[in-house]
Amino acid sequence: MKIDFNSDLAEGIGNDEEIMRVISSVNVCCGLHAGNYKEILKTLKLAKELGLRIGAHPSFDDRANFGRSNENLSEVELKALLAYQFGAMKQMCELVGVKLSYVKPHGALYNMACVDFKLAKNIAIEVAKLGEDIALMGLSNSCLISATNEVGIKSISEVFADRRYTDEGLLVSRSKENAVIKDENEAINQVLRMIKNSFVISENGKKVPIKAESLCLHGDNEKAILFAKKIKKTLEENNISIRSN
């Protein structure tokens, strides 16, 4: 068995290098919700050195709230928001000599698109303009995945190591106290269940079917490095390899 292991980085948290030595794909912050061009450059250079798959991690223009506040943009505004970030990331990738492989929206943009098919489709349409080999990463069984089928681009179904799920298979809102898993053993058990058994236990104890193609660990989790190392060790012990393809 195998699983891709991704993390949202270049956000200026300061633990990127240690996490990048464990994962196989890096979601590079495009500079609007956090980070800057120096963080992007440093992250892309290390990703090249380590042979990691690279994804663009666009967000709403919301640095004050780390991209986690909902915004209602017109289609033109959404196109401009994504074009601005995709353009910068493509040029940075060319500068470093690496390939952009996928797009994964960040924060509120991601969560809104998981339940809003029109928004998800509009994002997928903009991703398609980057090239036929560029995939869209999104929450397993969400609108982001179904939108890729409608638009005709590749998808990557994502699951989360350190987040709790609703009965509908969505992520529990960060406004709730139990949204983030802080116990490494609970996170590891959830990871193994999703990869080996293709389901997750919701916050109410319900079994929810899930497709695990890529596993996300948030770089801003206070135990991110500990989680990353323990997850890698556990996967190896269960003969599950970490690789992006």
Residue pairs with C-beta under 8 A, 6 or more apart in sequence:
1 195
1 196
1 238
1 239
1 240
1 241
2 240
2 241
2 242
2 243
3 195
3 212
3 213
3 214
3 215
3 235
3 240
3 241
3 242
4 24
4 25
4 53
4 156
4 213
4 214
4 215
4 242
4 243
4 244
4 245
5 22
5 23
5 24
5 25
5 214
5 215
5 217
5 228
5 231
5 232
5 235
5 242
6 23
6 24
6 25
6 26
6 27
6 55
6 104
6 137
6 158
6 214
6 215
6 216
6 217
7 19
7 20
7 23
7 26
7 27
7 216
7 217
7 218
7 219
7 224
7 228
8 27
8 29
8 57
8 104
8 106
8 216
8 218
8 219
8 220
9 16
9 19
9 20
9 26
9 27
9 28
9 29
9 43
9 219
10 16
10 26
10 28
10 29
10 34
10 35
10 39
10 40
10 42
10 43
10 57
11 29
11 33
11 34
11 35
11 39
11 219
11 220
12 34
12 35
12 36
12 39
13 219
13 220
13 224
15 219
15 224
15 225
16 42
16 43
16 46
16 219
17 46
18 225
18 228
19 217
19 219
19 224
19 225
19 228
20 26
20 43
20 46
20 47
20 50
20 52
21 50
22 228
22 229
22 231
22 232
22 242
23 52
23 217
23 228
23 242
24 52
24 53
24 242
24 243
24 244
25 52
25 53
25 54
25 55
25 101
25 102
25 214
25 244
26 43
26 47
26 52
26 53
26 54
26 55
27 55
27 56
27 57
27 104
27 106
27 137
27 216
28 40
28 43
28 44
28 47
28 54
28 55
28 56
28 57
28 89
29 35
29 39
29 40
29 57
29 59
29 106
30 40
30 56
30 57
30 58
30 59
30 85
30 86
30 88
30 89
31 37
31 39
31 40
31 85
31 88
32 58
32 59
32 60
32 61
32 62
32 63
32 67
32 81
32 85
33 59
33 60
33 61
33 62
33 63
33 66
33 67
33 68
33 106
33 107
34 63
34 66
34 67
37 88
37 92
40 88
40 89
40 92
41 92
41 95
41 96
44 54
44 92
44 93
44 96
44 98
45 96
47 54
47 98
48 96
48 97
48 98
52 244
53 101
53 102
53 244
53 245
54 93
54 98
54 99
54 100
54 101
55 100
55 101
55 102
55 103
55 104
55 137
56 85
56 86
56 89
56 100
56 102
56 103
56 104
57 103
57 104
57 105
57 106
58 81
58 82
58 85
58 86
58 89
58 103
58 105
58 106
58 109
59 67
59 85
59 105
59 106
59 107
59 108
59 109
60 67
60 69
60 71
60 73
60 81
60 107
60 108
60 109
61 81
62 68
62 69
62 71
62 107
62 108
66 107
66 220
67 106
67 107
67 108
67 109
68 107
68 108
68 174
69 108
70 108
70 111
70 112
71 108
73 81
75 122
78 119
78 122
78 123
78 126
79 122
79 126
82 123
82 126
83 126
86 103
86 126
86 130
89 100
90 100
90 130
93 99
93 100
100 130
100 134
101 133
101 134
101 135
101 244
102 134
102 135
102 136
102 137
102 154
102 156
103 123
103 127
103 130
103 134
103 135
103 136
103 137
104 110
104 136
104 137
104 138
104 156
104 158
105 113
105 123
105 138
105 144
109 123
110 138
110 139
110 144
111 170
111 171
111 173
112 119
113 119
113 120
113 123
113 138
113 142
113 143
113 144
113 147
114 120
114 138
114 139
114 142
114 143
114 144
114 170
114 171
115 142
115 143
115 170
116 143
117 143
117 146
117 147
119 143
120 138
120 142
120 143
120 144
120 146
120 147
121 143
121 147
121 150
121 151
123 136
123 144
123 147
124 136
124 144
124 147
124 148
124 150
124 151
124 153
125 151
127 134
127 135
127 136
127 151
127 153
128 134
128 151
128 152
128 153
132 153
133 154
134 153
134 154
135 148
135 153
135 154
135 155
135 156
136 144
136 147
136 148
136 153
136 154
136 155
136 156
137 144
137 155
137 156
137 158
137 214
138 144
138 145
138 147
138 148
138 155
138 156
138 157
138 158
139 145
139 157
139 158
139 159
139 169
139 170
139 171
140 157
140 158
140 159
140 169
140 210
140 211
140 212
140 213
141 157
141 169
141 209
141 210
141 211
142 169
142 170
144 155
145 155
145 157
148 154
148 155
149 155
156 213
156 214
157 211
157 212
157 213
157 214
158 213
158 214
158 215
158 216
159 194
159 195
159 200
159 210
159 211
159 212
159 214
159 215
159 216
160 171
160 215
160 216
160 217
160 218
161 181
161 187
161 188
161 190
161 191
161 215
161 216
161 217
161 227
161 231
162 180
162 181
162 182
162 187
162 217
162 218
162 221
162 227
163 171
163 172
163 179
163 180
163 181
163 218
164 171
164 172
164 178
164 179
164 180
164 181
164 202
164 203
165 171
165 172
165 200
165 201
165 202
165 203
165 208
166 172
166 202
166 203
167 202
167 203
167 204
167 206
167 208
168 208
169 200
169 202
169 208
169 209
169 210
171 179
172 178
172 179
172 203
173 179
174 180
178 203
180 218
180 221
181 187
181 190
182 222
182 223
184 223
184 226
184 227
184 230
187 227
187 231
188 230
188 231
188 234
190 200
190 201
191 215
191 231
191 234
191 235
192 234
192 238
193 199
193 200
193 201
194 200
194 210
194 212
194 215
195 212
195 215
195 235
195 240
196 238
196 240
198 209
198 210
198 211
198 212
199 207
199 208
199 209
199 210
200 207
200 208
200 210
201 207
201 208
202 208
215 231
217 224
217 227
217 228
217 231
218 224
221 227
232 242
235 241
235 242
